Amino acid sequence: MNLPHHGSNPQHVYHRLHMIPPDKIIDFSVNTNPLGPPPFIKENWLDYLQDIYDYPDPEAAALVQALSEKEQLPAECILPGNGAAELIFILAQLLKDEQVLITEPAFSEYRQALEVQGAVIDSLVLREENGWDLDERIFKKMQGKKAVFICNPSNPTGRVYSRALLLEVIKQAEKTETLIICDEAFYDFTAESHSLAGDLCRFSNLIILRSVTKMYALAGIRLGYVMASAPIIKKLKKRQPHWSVNALAQRMGISCAKDTDHAEKTRGWIASEREKVKYELLSIGMTVYPSSTNYYLIAAPKEKELYPYLLKKGIVTRHTENFAGLDGNYLRIAVKLPNENQALIAALKEWKGC
């Protein structure tokens, strides 16, 4: 199949597959907050719009200060960007022609960004029989590498890795000045905090990526940030275009950095709804893999053609053709609103003949 490389944009999926889209489509391929943006975004919308008439602050100083207070880190250790994707490409510039390890399955843009810079990429493909958990093979694999990319929680599996193992990886890597780049884009959907942000002061080789737009359902404004030692942030900042973070993103980012209520409500709701969906899917004989975040994997072997079947029903899931180690045999599905989840379950029951 001629599949797109990302989730979201259902019309693009149908176009690429030469399929006529049904009248009603539910997009399970996009894994932003199903509850939508927090109330304060809508309440302050007209106020935010006042900022579009002038150029944004090129330093995004107020946003950096808000993030500094949120993360309890010095401002010089934080750099906002035009989405986490931009920051990945800027990080890749530091790794030009270097040897880099990616733990996979993982977000495809790590590899894409590194290939542009001529990096020599090695892969540690995690094992299904181990629940795609990070394992001690990483210590051998990361030898001689300039950097290691780790996504935690994992995208696409939703797995959270052992904190003890991650800290040992960082300690070992520090001895050889190997950078550990930890993508925490979905950390705030997990019921318990698994972030390594509190360890940044201990490790000069640790870099953490964050997305603001996933939790706050603001994908269109493009906002993420990176946290690292001041010397690393200085190097990254030199490579970033001026006015990278637009005025709306800066203002909304400040509001989101101060939020606790919306995120806390979302975490509880996601955990409950995910378990309800999992129970129903298991009851009809689907294989559902454990997840700690707002998406999960189901088994969908290629020969059963579940992906196109669901598309015909107006259910757009995320294929896994371009995730190393998954190779199209699974589908990543976002947790959506209850009526949408029920539409998915109904379609799968029909497919299973239940």
Sequence and secondary structure as in RCSB ss.txt:
>XXXX:A:sequence
MNLPHHGSNPQHVYHRLHMIPPDKIIDFSVNTNPLGPPPFIKENWLDYLQDIYDYPDPEAAALVQALSEKEQLPA
ECILPGNGAAELIFILAQLLKDEQVLITEPAFSEYRQALEVQGAVIDSLVLREENGWDLDERIFKKMQGKKAVFI
CNPSNPTGRVYSRALLLEVIKQAEKTETLIICDEAFYDFTAESHSLAGDLCRFSNLIILRSVTKMYALAGIRLGY
VMASAPIIKKLKKRQPHWSVNALAQRMGISCAKDTDHAEKTRGWIASEREKVKYELLSIGMTVYPSSTNYYLIAA
PKEKELYPYLLKKGIVTRHTENFAGLDGNYLRIAVKLPNENQALIAALKEWKGC
>XXXX:A:secstr
    SSS  HHHHHHHTT    S  EE S  S TT S HHHHHTHHHHHGGGGS   TT HHHHHHHHHHHT  G
GGEEEESHHHHHHHHHHHTTTT EEEEEES  HHHHHHHHHTT EEEEEE  GGGTT   THHHHHTTT SEEEE
ESS TTT     HHHHHHHHHHHHHTT EEEEE TTGGGSSS    GGGTTT TTEEEEEESTTTTT GGG  EE
EE  HHHHHHHHHTS TT S HHHHHHHHHHHT  HHHHHHHHHHHHHHHHHHHHHHHTT  B   SSSEEEEE 
 GGG HHHHHHHTTEE EE TTSTTTTTSEEEEE   HHHHHHHHHHHHHHHT 
